[in-house]
Amino acid sequence: MADFAQELFPNLEVIRNNAMVDARNYRVNCDKFRDVLGYETKTSVLDGMRELKEAIESGRISDPDQDQHSNFKAIRGLSIN
């Protein structure tokens, strides 16, 4: 993700902490979504990031720090019994 962000924001400095490397593999194969459910993605991660950047720069998203734009904040606000 940092590499994608750096592609969109060339002046972004990415600092990697090699002492805390996560050895897990986050590559996802979505063939089963396609084969079983007939679902295929239409937008790549990089294209989605480009859309978000454009929405923020154009003012369609005026404050990206609002809770409504944060999955973490939305989940944290749920009351689960």
C-alpha positions in Angstrom: 0.0 0.0 0.0 2.8 2.4 0.8 4.3 1.8 -2.7 0.9 2.7 -4.2 0.6 5.8 -2.1 4.1 6.9 -3.1 3.2 6.4 -6.7 0.2 8.8 -6.2 2.2 11.2 -4.0 5.7 11.4 -5.3 6.9 13.6 -2.4 5.7 11.2 0.2 8.5 9.7 2.3 7.9 6.1 3.2 9.7 4.9 6.2 10.0 1.1 6.5 10.7 -0.5 9.9 12.5 -3.6 8.9 12.8 -4.7 12.5 9.1 -5.3 12.6 8.5 -7.1 9.2 5.3 -9.0 9.1 6.1 -12.3 7.5 2.5 -13.1 6.6 1.4 -13.2 3.0 -1.5 -10.8 2.3 -1.9 -11.7 -1.4 -5.5 -12.8 -2.0 -6.7 -15.1 -4.7 -10.3 -14.1 -5.5 -10.9 -16.9 -8.1 -13.6 -18.5 -5.8 -15.5 -15.2 -5.7 -15.6 -15.3 -9.5 -16.2 -19.0 -9.9 -18.8 -19.5 -7.2 -20.5 -16.1 -7.0 -19.9 -14.7 -10.4 -18.3 -11.6 -8.8 -15.3 -9.9 -10.4 -13.7 -6.7 -9.2 -13.9 -3.7 -11.4 -11.4 -1.5 -9.7 -7.8 -2.2 -8.7 -6.5 -1.0 -5.3 -4.4 1.6 -7.1 -7.3 2.8 -9.1 -9.4 3.0 -6.0 -6.7 5.1 -4.3 -6.6 7.4 -7.3 -10.4 7.9 -7.0 -10.1 8.7 -3.4 -7.3 11.2 -4.0 -9.4 12.9 -6.7 -12.5 13.0 -4.5 -10.5 14.7 -1.7 -8.7 17.1 -4.0 -12.0 18.1 -5.7 -13.7 18.6 -2.4 -16.3 15.8 -2.8 -14.8 14.4 0.4 -14.2 17.6 2.4 -12.8 16.0 5.6 -11.4 12.5 5.2 -10.8 12.3 8.9 -14.6 12.2 9.7 -15.8 9.0 11.3 -17.9 8.2 8.3 -14.8 7.6 6.3 -13.1 5.3 8.7 -14.0 1.6 8.9 -12.1 1.3 12.2 -14.1 4.1 13.8 -17.4 2.7 12.4 -16.7 -0.8 13.8 -15.5 0.6 17.1 -18.8 2.4 17.5 -20.9 -0.8 17.1 -22.4 -2.3 20.2 -22.2 -6.0 19.9 -23.8 -8.1 22.6 
